[in-house]
Amino acid sequence: MINNKNNPLLDKDFLSKLDMEHGKEIYAKIIALNHNEDSIEEIEGKVTGGSVNIDGSSNLQRSCSLSLIAKNLNIHDTYWGVESKF
């Protein structure tokens, strides 16, 4: 007798969960801002991973790490430094 739990293709619960999964594509546009919060430069593309952290009790209230596949990339390093707003 074949055990359905050892073969995912015969496991109805697994196949049902797999059928309910929907792949998503997330796109982002990140805009570098000057001290007056005017737009300087932007990067946009398909997000491949990352995280966003929000901490209201910290001086640095929001931080993020983002990986994306950019399109039409033409940026200047000086706008994307540690002290930049985006």
C-alpha positions, 0 to 999 in steps of 0.5 A, a space after each residue: 500500500 502506498 502512503 499518500 503522506 510520503 508522496 506529495 502528488 498523492 496527498 490531497 491536503 498538500 495538493 489542495 494547499 498548493 492549489 490555493 497558493 497564488 504567486 505574486 509579483 511586487 513592484 516598488 518605486 523608491 525616490 531619493 529626496 533632498 532636505 526639502 523632500 523634493 524628488 531627486 532621483 528614483 529607482 523602480 523595479 520588481 522586488 525579489 526580497 527584503 523587509 521593512 521595520 517600524 519602531 516608534 520608540 526609536 530615533 530611526 523609526 523606519 528602516 528597510 532592506 530591499 532587493 529588486 531588479 531595476 529597470 532603466 537604472 541611472 543613479 548617482 551614489 551621492 543621493 543614496 547614502 546613509 543619511 538620505 531620505 527616500 
